[in-house]
Amino acid sequence: MIEARHLRVLRAVAATGSFSAAARELGCTQPAVSQQMKALEASLGTPLLVRTGREMRLTQAGEALVRHAAGILAGLTAAEEEVAAIAGLRAGRVRLVSFPSGSSTLVPTALAALRDAHPGTRVSLEEAEPPRSVEMLREGDCDVALAFRYEGSAGAEEWDDLVVRPLLADRLVGLLPERHRLARAASLAIGELAEEPWIAGCPRCRGQLVEVCEAAGFTPRIDFATDDYPAVAGLVGAGLGVAVLPQLAVESVRPRGVRTVSLEPAVRREIVALTLPDLAQVPAVRATLDQLARAAAR
């Protein structure tokens, strides 16, 4: 095993020609230099230096090792500096995956703050809905996953193996055309919309809609289904039906011709940032989680 400290001593001896001169250059004692050289020769199983009078001469093996030592030590120095930069948030990379309404609301604020605080940290963004985003985290395809799960939903995901940073509770709201008979209501029981045509959102939101409606005693008649939140709002605004969307999704589209109404009893989804336990110790990842939490608190 070649140690960096041994290589530094060997280079000093080769440059100065003696143990005593090398010791002065390195700021240590001559016996310490001698011991380090003996340890290096023992680990390699061959002499590296030959004493000629008062000076030390390199053997062929010693010359070969000194030639490589410069590159090895330079590489170690570069590695140490890069790691120090990452640890000090002067550099680093974070791969973030988010669901669309999170990408357009929480993520921009968080990443802008992260860039201001740590301009050397680079963050890439990819969109995926859970559970796919959570799978990507477990498979090593991202470092942080913004995800959600509905309160009390059947088959809710288990995240026991992950670090979970709670961000906010996102309440479901009803979307009604502005001229709908119930559009001015302060709140509604979802059963009051049992006879309405429905526009459903993403597959997970669609499944949650059916669960909530069935719990209220009816099965929604879904006339339109789309993964695109602006399309949901546009269809509602055109008077083609009603919808239920998370508040975060409504904020991301700013719908026109639509009124939002609180639903009773309240149904919420838990918005979280997820990472792996080892990744949670990486400074850039930890800073990203902190900024997502701050963005959610605003």
C-alpha positions in Angstrom: 0.0 0.0 0.0 1.5 3.3 -1.1 0.5 6.2 1.1 0.5 9.8 -0.1 2.7 10.9 2.9 5.3 8.4 1.9 5.4 9.7 -1.7 5.8 13.3 -0.4 8.8 12.2 1.7 10.3 10.3 -1.3 10.0 13.4 -3.5 11.6 15.6 -0.8 14.6 13.2 -0.4 15.0 12.9 -4.2 14.9 16.7 -4.6 17.3 17.5 -1.6 19.6 14.5 -1.8 19.5 13.6 2.0 17.3 12.7 4.8 18.3 15.7 6.9 17.6 18.2 4.1 14.3 16.5 3.4 13.4 16.7 7.1 14.1 20.5 7.1 11.9 21.0 4.0 9.1 18.9 5.4 9.3 20.4 8.9 9.9 17.1 10.7 12.8 15.1 12.1 15.4 13.1 10.3 14.4 9.8 12.1 10.8 10.4 10.9 12.0 10.7 7.3 14.1 7.6 7.7 11.2 5.6 9.2 8.8 6.6 6.4 11.2 5.6 3.7 11.8 2.2 5.4 8.0 1.7 5.6 7.6 2.6 1.8 10.4 0.2 0.8 8.9 -2.5 3.0 5.5 -2.1 1.4 6.9 -2.3 -2.1 9.5 -5.0 -1.4 12.4 -3.3 -3.0 15.0 -0.6 -2.2 14.2 2.9 -3.5 17.3 4.7 -2.2 21.1 4.0 -2.1 23.4 6.0 0.1 26.5 7.3 -1.7 28.7 9.2 0.7 26.6 11.9 2.3 23.9 11.9 -0.3 21.1 9.5 -1.2 20.7 8.2 -4.8 17.5 6.8 -6.3 17.4 3.2 -7.5 15.7 2.5 -10.8 12.5 1.6 -8.8 12.9 4.9 -6.9 13.2 6.9 -10.1 10.1 5.2 -11.5 8.1 6.0 -8.4 9.2 9.6 -8.3 8.1 10.0 -11.9 4.6 8.8 -11.0 4.5 10.6 -7.6 4.0 14.0 -9.1 0.9 13.0 -11.0 -0.5 10.9 -8.1 0.0 13.8 -5.6 -1.5 16.3 -8.1 -4.5 14.1 -8.6 -5.0 13.7 -4.9 -4.8 17.4 -4.4 -7.3 18.0 -7.1 -9.6 15.4 -5.6 -9.3 16.9 -2.2 -10.1 20.4 -3.5 -13.1 19.1 -5.5 -14.5 17.3 -2.5 -13.9 20.3 -0.3 -15.8 22.4 -2.8 -18.7 20.1 -2.8 -18.7 19.8 1.0 -18.6 23.6 1.2 -21.4 24.0 -1.4 -19.0 25.8 -3.8 -19.8 23.0 -6.2 -22.1 20.0 -6.5 -24.9 18.5 -8.5 -28.4 17.5 -7.5 -30.8 15.5 -9.7 -34.4 16.5 -8.8 -37.6 14.8 -10.0 -40.9 16.5 -9.4 -44.6 16.1 -10.3 -45.8 18.9 -12.7 -47.7 21.1 -10.2 -44.8 21.0 -7.9 -42.4 21.9 -10.8 -44.4 25.0 -11.5 -45.0 26.2 -7.9 -42.5 25.0 -5.3 -39.5 24.1 -7.4 -38.8 27.5 -9.1 -38.8 29.4 -5.8 -36.6 26.7 -4.1 -34.1 26.6 -7.0 -33.8 30.3 -7.3 -33.0 30.6 -3.6 -30.5 27.7 -3.8 -28.7 29.4 -6.7 -28.5 32.7 -4.9 -27.1 31.0 -1.8 -24.9 28.5 -3.5 -24.2 29.5 -7.2 -21.8 26.6 -7.7 -24.4 24.0 -7.1 -26.1 22.7 -10.2 -29.6 21.2 -10.2 -31.2 19.3 -13.0 -35.0 18.8 -13.1 -37.1 16.0 -14.6 -40.8 15.5 -14.3 -42.5 12.3 -13.1 -45.6 11.5 -11.1 -45.3 9.2 -8.0 -44.9 6.3 -7.7 -42.6 6.5 -10.7 -40.6 9.4 -9.2 -40.1 7.3 -6.0 -38.9 4.3 -8.1 -36.4 6.6 -9.8 -35.0 7.6 -6.4 -34.7 4.0 -5.3 -33.1 3.0 -8.6 -30.4 5.8 -8.3 -31.8 7.9 -11.2 -32.3 11.0 -9.0 -31.2 12.4 -5.7 -34.4 14.1 -4.5 -38.0 13.2 -5.4 -40.9 15.6 -4.9 -43.9 13.3 -4.3 -47.3 13.2 -2.7 -49.8 10.7 -1.2 -53.4 11.2 -0.3 -54.5 11.0 3.3 -56.3 7.8 4.1 -55.9 6.6 0.5 -56.1 2.8 0.0 -52.7 1.3 -0.9 -50.7 4.4 0.2 -47.0 4.1 -0.6 -44.6 3.0 2.1 -41.6 5.3 2.5 -40.0 3.7 5.6 -36.7 3.2 3.7 -36.4 6.8 2.7 -35.7 10.2 4.4 -39.1 12.0 4.3 -39.1 15.8 4.5 -42.8 16.9 4.9 -43.5 20.1 2.9 -47.2 20.9 3.1 -50.7 19.5 3.2 -52.4 20.3 -0.2 -56.2 20.5 0.1 -58.5 19.3 -2.8 -60.8 22.0 -4.1 -63.8 21.9 -6.4 -63.6 23.7 -9.8 -66.9 24.9 -11.2 -67.8 27.1 -14.2 -68.3 30.7 -13.1 -72.1 30.5 -14.0 -72.7 27.2 -12.2 -75.5 27.4 -9.7 -73.2 26.5 -6.9 -70.2 28.6 -7.9 -70.8 31.2 -5.2 -71.0 28.7 -2.4 -68.4 29.1 0.4 -68.0 25.4 0.6 -69.7 22.2 -0.8 -70.2 18.6 0.2 -68.9 16.7 -2.8 -72.3 14.8 -2.9 -73.9 18.0 -4.1 -72.1 17.5 -7.4 -73.2 13.9 -7.8 -75.3 14.6 -11.0 -72.7 16.7 -12.7 -70.4 15.6 -15.6 -66.8 15.4 -14.4 -63.5 16.3 -15.8 -60.8 14.1 -14.2 -57.1 14.9 -13.9 -54.0 12.7 -13.7 -54.4 9.0 -13.1 -53.7 9.3 -9.4 -56.0 12.3 -9.0 -58.6 10.4 -11.0 -58.4 7.4 -8.7 -58.6 9.7 -5.7 -61.7 11.4 -7.2 -63.5 8.1 -7.6 -62.6 7.1 -4.0 -63.9 10.4 -2.6 -67.1 10.3 -4.6 -67.8 6.6 -3.8 -67.3 7.4 -0.1 -70.0 10.1 -0.5 -72.4 7.6 -2.0 -72.1 8.1 -5.8 -69.9 7.2 -8.8 -68.8 10.2 -10.8 -69.7 10.3 -14.5 -66.4 11.2 -16.1 -66.9 12.8 -19.5 -63.3 13.9 -20.0 -59.9 12.8 -18.6 -56.6 14.5 -19.1 -53.2 14.6 -17.4 -52.9 18.3 -18.3 -54.1 20.6 -15.5 -54.6 23.7 -17.8 -56.8 21.4 -20.0 -58.9 20.5 -17.0 -59.3 24.1 -16.1 -60.1 25.0 -19.7 -62.8 22.3 -19.9 -64.4 23.5 -16.7 -64.2 27.1 -17.8 -66.0 26.2 -21.0 -68.9 24.8 -18.9 -68.3 21.2 -19.9 -68.2 19.8 -16.3 -66.8 20.2 -12.8 -63.6 18.9 -11.4 -61.6 18.4 -8.2 -58.0 19.3 -8.2 -55.3 19.9 -5.5 -54.9 23.5 -4.6 -51.3 23.4 -5.7 -52.4 22.3 -9.2 -55.0 25.2 -9.3 -52.3 27.7 -8.4 -50.1 26.4 -11.2 -52.6 27.1 -14.0 -54.5 30.3 -12.8 -57.7 29.2 -14.6 -60.1 31.7 -16.2 -63.8 31.3 -16.2 -63.6 29.0 -13.2 -64.4 29.4 -9.5 -62.8 27.3 -6.8 -64.9 26.1 -3.9 -63.8 24.4 -0.7 -64.9 20.8 -0.2 -66.2 19.3 3.0 -65.1 17.1 4.6 -61.6 18.2 3.7 -59.5 15.9 1.6 -55.7 16.5 1.5 -52.6 15.1 -0.1 -49.3 15.2 1.7 -46.5 16.9 -0.3 -43.0 15.6 0.6 -39.5 15.7 -0.6 -37.8 12.3 -0.5 -34.2 11.2 -0.6 -32.1 8.2 0.4 -30.5 8.1 3.9 -26.9 8.3 2.5 -27.8 11.1 0.1 -29.3 13.1 3.0 -25.8 13.7 4.3 -24.6 15.3 1.0 -24.5 19.1 1.5 -26.0 20.0 -1.8 -28.9 17.5 -1.3 -29.5 18.8 2.2 -29.5 22.4 1.0 -32.0 21.5 -1.7 -34.3 19.9 0.8 -34.1 23.0 3.0 -35.0 25.3 0.2 -37.9 23.2 -0.8 -39.2 23.4 2.7 -38.8 27.1 2.8 -40.6 27.5 -0.5 -43.5 25.4 0.8 -43.8 27.5 4.0 -44.3 30.8 2.0 
